């Protein structure tokens, strides 16, 4: 008699002797399977209305979590920082955490509605334990099968679903996680040391901004500024590489009976919050706060992912610094930013390439085309470069910043 096997991720070894049921297209990996084998698969299809509904839900839940978690972090680190300080550092990761968990939560909700039989599946036990170091590492791990197998099972068990039996199965943790930093060579090390020294003197902080070298030097000289851009300046080694479980128990939000999505996030946040906000936070803050002073800080929206920079930025705000931020993109900006009002709230001024959906008081419009000084250096060419972007099989962010909703 055939058994009903639930495929949670592409880790599962498919046995065609079983009746196969798939949690989504992220499970597909076996090339031997034919189209008919995927007849019992949950669809990832949605519509703009549902995406927008999730967009506002993520915003609300993330802000609620920020207040609760900030208070616990103040208790853990023996600080009294206000919500604005923790928003700079913590809000981007909380948004990612909420978005990822909501997508997996809704997948399980679809399963409950469509699949009513009894199933068995596998809970994969890695041969070695891994720990989440920072926001970038969290995102990279969230794209792996092992991470998502664990997360799906946590949701199944939290919702107390009795029709799925999970059998333990050992597995080697050989999934390659992309490093969040380039190899630090000798040249970069020397550059980082010199940039750190100059940070004490420069009244303008230029972050990882691409700009014509000669023109950048001219701007720095004009403003009595050492010509430095801080590529690896704020890179710090992780002092602690494992979780302090006793410390994480303070983040244990014990919820009584209401098994809703927000409470699931609160009960599990101690398992997923990175080392950079807990075990390594005090060490990082001590090393970064010495560079904080009142200055102008030029950056771009990439720092959404950079925990070290966000700690430096929060400390700099305490000293009276102002942020000048540049947006990505070339003239197509949605009114629904995946970063919500985060950059708008933090920035004194924002460089924008679009005249639509911007804050007129804060935004400074710049053309997305190359400036005249750069056009003179270009040679004419008939070649066209096309870059392809392959999306992750696991959703890790809500994409509503392309302006496509205006073209419906």
N, C-alpha and C positions, 0 to 999 in steps of 0.2 A: 504493500500500500504506500502510495506517495505521501511524503510529508510536505507541509507548507514551510518554506524557508524564506525568511525576511532578509533581504540584502540591504544593509545599512550604508555601506561604502564600498569602494572598489577593492578593499582589502579582502573581501569574502571570495573564497574559491568556489566557483559555481559548479554545482552538481546538477546535471540535467535530469537526474532521476527524481529530483524534488520538484514540487510546484514552486515556481519562483515569483517572489513579490519584491518590488524595488521601491525604496523611499524616494527616488528621484533619478534624474539623468546623470547625477554625479557618481552613481554606482557603476556606470558602464565602463568596462575595461577589457572584458573577454572578447576577443575578436572572433571566436568560434560561435558565439551566439548569433542567431539570426533575428530579423525584425520580429518574427512571431513570438520569440522568447521574451520579448519586452511588453507583452500585452497587459501585464499587471504592473504598471509603473505609474507613480504619482507624477503628475505634470507640474512643471515649474512656471507654467504660463500664468500671467496676471494682466492687469490693465492699469492704466494711469490712475484711475480713481483709487484702487487698492494700494498702489505704491504711495500715493499722497496721504492716504489714511495712515499707513505705517510710518510715513515721514513725521507726521505730527505726534503720533504715539511715541516714537523714539525720542523726540524732543522733550516731551512731557516727562516720560519715565527717567530719562537721563538727568534732567534737572532735579527731579525728586531724589534720585540716588546720590547726586552730587552733595546735597545738603546733609544727608544721613551719613555718607562715607566720610565727608570732610570732618564732621564732629568726632568720628571714631579715630581718624588719623591724627587729629589734634591731641586726643587722649594718648595714643600710642607714642607720638613723638614729643609729648609734653610741650605743645605749642598752643598759641591762641590766634592762629591766622584766621582771617575772615573768609567768607565764601568766595570773594573775588580772587584772593590769592590761590585758593585751591582750584578755582575754575580755570585759571591759566594752565595749571599743571595737569589736572585730572580730567576735565570735561572731554577732551578728544578721545581718551581711552575709554571712558564710560560710554560714549556714543558708539564706539566700535563694539564694545562688549554687548551693549543692548541690541545693536543691529544684528550681530551674528547670532545671538541667542534667540532673537525674535524670529529670524528666518527658520532656524531649526525647530523652534516651538510650533510654528505654523505648519511645518512639514508633518510633525506628529499629529497635529489637529486634523490635517487632511487624511492621514492614515486612519484615525479613529472613525472618520465618517465613511470611508470607502471599504476598508478591510475589516471584516467582522469575524473571521475564522480564528483558529488557534495556530500560532506560528512558533518556530524556534529560530534563534539567531545566535551570533557569537559576540561575546565580550572579549576583546583582545587585551591581553595583559603583556605590556612591554617588558623586555628583560632588564631594562634600566630605567630609572625614573628621570624625567626631565622637568626643568623648572623654567618658568617664563621670566625673562630678564627685563624686558621693557616693552613699550608699545609696538615697536617694529617686530620684535620677536613674537609677540602675541598674534599679530596679523599673519606672520609667516606660518606659525603653527596652526592657526585656524584654517589654513588652506590644505592641511594634511588629512589623510584618511583616519589616522590613529586618534587625532584630536577630536574629530567629528563623530567617530564611533563612540567614544567616551561621552561626548556631549549629548548625543541622541539617547543613549541609554540612561543618562541622568534624568532627562526629560520624561522618558517612558516610566521610570521608577517614581519620579516625583508625582506624575499624574496617576500613579497606581494602576497601570494597565495590566490586567491579569491574563490577557490572551497572547502574550509573547513571553517565551521562556529563553533567557539568555544563558548560554553555556560558555564557560571560561575556556579561553584558548591562548596559549603562550605564543608570543611573536617577538622577533628581533626588532628593536627600534632603530631601523636603518634608514628611515626617511630623512632625506637631506634637507636641512633648513638653510635657506639662503642667509648668508652673513649680513648683518645690518651695517657693517662698515667695511671699507676697502682695507686691504693689507697696509699697515702703517710702515712705510719704508723709511730709510734714513733721511731722505730729502724732506719727506712730510714731517718727520719728527723735529728736524731743525726748524722748519717753517712754523710748526705748532708752538715751539718754545719761544721763538721770536715774536709771534703774534700775541702770545700770552703776556709777554713783557710790555708790548706796545699797548695792550688793553688798559694798562694803568694810566696811560697818558692821553690816548685818543678820546676826544669828546663825541665822536661819531663811531658807531659800531656798524660795519658792513658785514653782513652775513654771506651765505652762499649765493651771491647774486652774480650772474654772468653779465659782463660789461666789457666793451673794448678796452684793452689794457692801457693804451696811451691816453685815452680820454679819462679813464679812471684815475690815473696818476695825476693828471692835470687838475681834476676836481679835488683830490686830496691836498695837493700843494696849495691850491687856492684857499682851502679851509684850514691850513696849518695842521694837516693830519698825516700821520704815517700811513703810507699806502699799503694797507693790509686788508685782506678778506679772510674771514675766519672759517676756513674749510674744515680743519680738524681741531680747532682751538679748544673746543669744549668737550673733546673726547676724554672719557674717564674709564678706568678699568673697574670692573665689578669686584668690589671687596667681598661681598657675600654671593655665593653661587647656588645656595640651597635655601629652601624656605625655613623660616623660624615658626614652627607650627604653634608654639605657645603664644607668640605675638599675634599670629593670624586668628587665634580664637577670639581676640577682642573684636574682630570683624564678623563674628558669628552672630547674624541677626536671626534669633530664634523666633520663627513665626508659628502661631498656634495652628489654626485649622484652614485658613483660606489659601487654597492652592492655586493662586493666580500667577500670571507671568512676572509681575513685579516682585512678588515674594520669592519666586524661583531665583531671580537675579540676586536678591539680597542674601538668600541662604547659600548661594554658591560663589559669591564674589571672593570669598577668602581662598578659593581654589584657583582662581584665575587672575587675580590682581598681580601685576608684575613686581619683581624685586625692587625696581627703581622707585616705587612709591612706599615701600615698607622697609625691607631689610637694608637696602642701600641708600635710602633717602637722606638720612642724616649725614652720611659720609659725602654724598654728592653735593648736598646743600652747603656743607662746610667748605668744600673746595671751590664751588662756583660763586658763592656770595662775596668772595674777596674781589671779584672783578666788577661787582655791581656798583654803579654810581649814576648820578644824574647825567644822562646823555641822550642823543638821538640814536635809535636803533633801526637800521634798514634791514628788512628781511622779506621773505616771500612765504606763501601759504604752505610750503613744504613742512614747516616746523610743527604742523599738526601732529607729525609722527615722532618728533625728536624730544625725548624726555629731558635730556640735559639742557637743551636750549630753553625749554619751558620753565625749568627751575631757575635758570639764570635770568629769564625774562621776569618771572614773578618777583625775584629778589631786586631786580633793577627798577621795577615799578614802585617798590617800597622806598627807593631812593629818589623817585620823581622822574624817572626816564619816560620817554615817549616813543611809541612804536610807529614807524612808517612802513606800511606793508604793501607788497605788490601781489596782485592776483595772477593766477595762471589763466591761460586761454588767450584767444585772439578775437575778441569782439562778440562772442556768443556766450552770454551769461544768463542763467535762469534766475527767476526771482526765488526759486527754491534751492538754496545752497545746501550741499551735503554737510557743510560745516555750521549750518544754522547762522546765528548772529555772532558766533565766536570771534571771528576776525574783526567784524564791525565794532563789537564792544571793546576789544583790546586796543584798536588802532586809533592814533591821533589823526592820521591821514592815510588814505588808501589810493594807490595807483591803479587805475582801472582802464582796460582796453575797450570797454563797452560803455555806451551812453545810456543803455537801458538797465533798469532794475538796480540802480545805484543810489547811495545816500549822497545827495547833492552837497551837503555840508561837509562831509568827510572826504569825498572822492575827488581825485585829480585825474582828469582824462588825458591819456597818452595814446598816440596812434600805435597800433600793433605792428605797423610796417617798420622796416629798417630806417634809421635816421640817415640824413644826408651824408654825414661823415663816414658811414659804413657803406653806403651805396657806391661811393667813389672807389672803394677797394675791391668791389666785386667784378668778376669777369662774366660776360654774357655766356649763357649756356642753354642748350636746348633739352637738357636732361631734367627729368622730373623724379624726385625721390618720394616714394610712398612707404610709410611706416605702418606696419600691421600691429594691432594690439590684440593679444589673445586673452580673453577674460578668464578669470579663475573659475574652476568648476564649482567651488563653494563661494557663495555670496559673502562678502565681508563689508560692503558699504552700500548705501542707497544712492543710486546715481540719478540725480534730478538737476544737474547743473549744466546740461548741454544746450538748454534753450529749445529742446525739441517739442516741449509741451506747447510752445507758441506756434508750432507749425502743424498742429493737429487739424 
